[in-house]
Structures are given as C-alpha cells and as structure tokens.
C-alpha cells in the first residue's frame, strides 16, 4: 500500500513538472514573439525617421545649389574636423562650411577622429554627429577628447535629436546644432565658440 501511494505521488510530481515545462515553453515562445514584434516596430520607426532625414537632407542639398552665388570668407583661417556616419549629411555639412571659406576634413567614426586629434591636434573646431559608424558615439568621443592633455578645441554636436539641454548641460558640448546644417546655423555657432571670428560675404556675379 505505501508503495502504491508513493508511486501516485511520483506520478503526480512528474505530471506537474511536465505541465510546468509546457507552461514555461509557451511563456518563452510568447516572450520571444513579443520581442520580435517590438524589434520590428522599432526598425519600422527607424526607417521612417531615416526616410524623413533623407528628404530633409535632399531638400537642403537642392537649397544649397541655389545659394552658391553667395559665399563667405572668415577673417582668419579655420580648419574643421567633422565626424559623420551618413554620406548625405556629410555632403551638406561640407557644402555649407566650404562655402564659408572653412577647410574641412571628414571621418565616419569616433576612433578615426580621436586618432587624428592625437596625431596633429591643429584643428580649430570639431563637429560630430551623435551616431557614428564605429563603436563610439558622439558623447563617448567627447568624453575621450576631454581626457587628452591640453585639448582645448571646441566641439559642436551636430544631430537630429532635439534634446539641446542634454547635449549642452549634461554632456558638455560647446554648442548644439540640429541637422540639417545651414549657413545661418553654422555662422551663429562658430562665432559663439571661436573668439573674434567674423565672416565677410562675397557676392559672385
């Protein structure tokens, strides 16, 4: 009799364990499904955002083409190092800055930016996107730049994010510009972070 009772208990325990495993398996499948749906939704949102950015940048490129008769030159030589992961954005930034008489040099990731600063460190201004193609983002790059001995180059964040207070007050960037860059934004920001800088307009006939 005790053996029959023990067997019943063991059978009940086995059945219970099987039911728990089945429930756990179903729960795990449900969680994985939800994760996939969330990821899919996030990717769709990113794609929509990127498409909107592309439209804005294309508009800006066309706008710049119409404004090429108006150029500027600074009252002193300015060299800019720009880190940007996205080609269209980099093209716009280059068009704007070169039309203002500023020498430009580009990298696509934070690692290359840091390497250039460590090698020569003779730039007057640094622009960096918040999102870069390497392992470091713009905020992390700024943190590493601040640790370089005698580093005193102004660093401007150039981003699609609208969180100006975060980048200026929490991260410590010298200035913030929301993409897409244009001449007005560039002049205002550069004169803010570079002492005694002025721009003279040159009208091309």
C-alpha distance (Angstrom), angle and dihedral (degrees) to the residues before:
residue distance angle dihedral
X1 . . .
X2 3.82 . .
X3 3.83 88.6 .
X4 3.81 91.5 54.3
X5 3.81 90.3 48.8
X6 3.81 91.3 49.3
X7 3.79 91.1 49.0
X8 3.78 91.2 51.3
X9 3.78 90.7 50.9
X10 3.80 91.2 49.4
X11 3.82 91.7 48.4
X12 3.79 90.4 50.4
X13 3.82 90.2 49.3
X14 3.80 91.9 49.2
X15 3.81 92.2 48.6
X16 3.81 90.0 47.4
X17 3.80 91.1 50.9
X18 3.80 91.3 49.0
X19 3.81 91.3 49.7
X20 3.81 90.8 48.7
X21 3.81 90.9 50.0
X22 3.79 90.8 49.8
X23 3.81 91.0 49.5
X24 3.81 91.0 47.3
X25 3.81 91.4 49.2
X26 3.81 92.0 49.6
X27 3.80 90.4 46.9
X28 3.81 91.4 50.1
X29 3.80 91.8 49.7
X30 3.81 90.0 50.0
X31 3.81 91.8 50.3
X32 3.81 91.7 49.2
X33 3.79 90.2 49.0
X34 3.80 91.3 51.3
X35 3.80 90.9 47.9
X36 3.79 90.5 53.0
X37 3.80 91.2 48.8
X38 3.79 91.5 49.6
X39 3.81 91.2 47.9
X40 3.80 90.5 48.2
X41 3.80 91.1 50.1
X42 3.82 91.7 48.2
X43 3.80 91.8 49.0
X44 3.81 91.1 50.0
X45 3.79 89.6 50.4
X46 3.82 91.2 49.4
X47 3.80 90.9 49.3
X48 3.79 91.5 51.2
X49 3.79 90.4 48.5
X50 3.80 91.9 48.2
X51 3.82 91.9 48.8
X52 3.78 89.6 51.5
X53 3.82 90.0 49.6
X54 3.80 90.8 50.3
X55 3.81 90.7 52.4
X56 3.80 91.0 49.9
X57 3.79 92.9 47.1
X58 3.80 92.5 47.6
X59 3.78 88.8 50.9
X60 3.77 89.8 51.1
X61 3.82 92.6 49.4
X62 3.81 90.1 53.0
X63 3.79 90.8 46.1
X64 3.80 91.1 51.9
X65 3.79 90.8 51.1
X66 3.80 88.6 58.5
X67 3.81 92.2 48.7
X68 3.80 97.8 51.6
X69 3.81 91.9 107.8
X70 3.78 88.3 69.0
X71 3.83 116.6 68.1
X72 3.78 137.2 162.4
X73 3.75 138.0 -151.0
X74 3.82 126.2 -157.1
X75 3.79 122.8 -126.0
X76 3.82 88.5 -120.9
X77 3.78 137.7 25.5
X78 3.82 113.6 -81.0
X79 3.82 125.2 -170.3
X80 3.79 117.9 -167.6
X81 3.80 129.2 -164.1
X82 3.81 112.4 -157.6
X83 3.81 128.1 -168.0
X84 3.80 113.8 -164.7
X85 3.80 130.1 151.9
X86 3.80 97.3 -158.6
X87 3.80 120.8 74.1
X88 3.80 98.4 -149.9
X89 3.78 91.8 50.6
X90 3.81 90.3 48.5
X91 3.82 90.5 51.3
X92 3.80 91.0 53.2
X93 3.81 92.7 47.0
X94 3.80 91.1 48.9
X95 3.83 92.6 48.7
X96 3.79 91.8 50.8
X97 3.80 97.6 45.8
X98 3.81 97.1 42.2
X99 3.82 89.7 49.0
X100 3.81 84.9 58.8
X101 3.80 93.2 52.6
X102 3.80 95.1 -104.6
X103 3.81 121.0 142.1
X104 3.81 111.0 -128.6
X105 3.77 136.1 -159.1
X106 3.80 123.4 -178.4
X107 3.79 138.3 -151.6
X108 3.81 128.4 172.6
X109 3.80 100.4 -146.5
X110 3.78 141.7 39.7
X111 3.78 94.9 -116.9
X112 3.82 92.3 61.3
X113 3.80 91.0 45.1
X114 3.80 91.2 54.4
X115 3.81 91.1 46.2
X116 3.82 91.7 53.8
X117 3.79 92.4 48.2
X118 3.80 91.4 49.0
X119 3.82 90.8 48.2
X120 3.82 101.0 48.2
X121 3.82 112.8 -9.2
X122 3.81 92.6 -168.4
X123 3.79 99.2 125.0
X124 3.79 121.8 120.3
X125 3.81 97.0 -151.2
X126 3.81 139.1 13.9
X127 3.80 124.9 -152.0
X128 3.78 117.8 -169.6
X129 3.77 133.5 179.3
X130 3.79 115.8 -133.7
X131 3.82 91.0 -127.0
X132 3.82 116.3 53.8
X133 3.79 134.0 175.9
X134 3.83 96.4 -115.6
X135 3.79 132.9 64.8
X136 3.81 93.9 -80.8
X137 3.79 126.8 71.8
X138 3.79 125.1 -151.4
X139 3.81 94.8 -90.9
X140 3.81 92.5 50.8
X141 3.79 90.4 48.2
X142 3.81 90.5 53.3
X143 3.81 90.4 51.6
X144 3.81 91.3 53.8
X145 3.81 92.7 44.9
X146 3.81 91.1 54.7
X147 3.81 89.3 56.4
X148 3.82 93.0 57.6
X149 3.80 111.0 104.5
X150 3.83 113.6 -105.8
X151 3.79 92.2 0.9
X152 3.81 108.2 157.4
X153 3.81 105.7 151.2
X154 3.83 114.9 130.8
X155 3.82 112.5 -114.3
X156 3.80 120.4 -153.0
X157 3.81 121.5 -165.5
X158 3.81 111.8 -136.6
X159 3.80 108.0 -166.7
X160 3.79 147.5 142.5
X161 3.81 89.3 -127.5
X162 3.80 116.3 106.3
X163 3.83 94.0 -153.0
X164 3.80 96.7 110.9
X165 3.82 94.8 158.2
X166 3.81 92.4 55.5
X167 3.80 94.9 52.2
X168 3.82 95.1 43.6
X169 3.79 104.0 36.3
X170 3.80 104.1 27.3
X171 3.80 101.9 29.9
X172 3.80 98.4 33.1
X173 3.80 103.2 -130.5
X174 3.79 114.6 164.2
X175 3.79 91.6 -127.8
X176 3.79 142.4 -7.8
X177 3.81 129.1 -133.5
X178 3.78 123.6 -177.3
X179 3.81 113.1 -139.5
X180 2.96 133.5 -81.9
X181 3.82 96.9 65.0
X182 3.79 117.0 -144.8
X183 3.80 135.0 174.6
X184 3.80 94.3 -97.0
X185 3.83 93.3 52.2
X186 3.80 92.4 43.9
X187 3.82 94.8 49.6
X188 3.79 93.0 47.1
X189 3.80 94.0 48.6
X190 3.80 97.6 41.7
X191 3.80 93.4 49.8
X192 3.79 87.7 50.2
X193 3.82 96.4 55.0
X194 3.84 102.5 30.4
X195 3.80 116.5 64.6
X196 3.81 120.1 -121.1
X197 3.80 93.4 -2.1
X198 3.80 117.6 156.8
X199 3.80 133.6 172.0
X200 3.80 125.0 -141.7
X201 3.80 116.8 -155.4
X202 3.78 117.5 -129.3
X203 3.79 116.1 -161.6
X204 3.78 113.1 -151.8
X205 3.74 115.9 -152.4
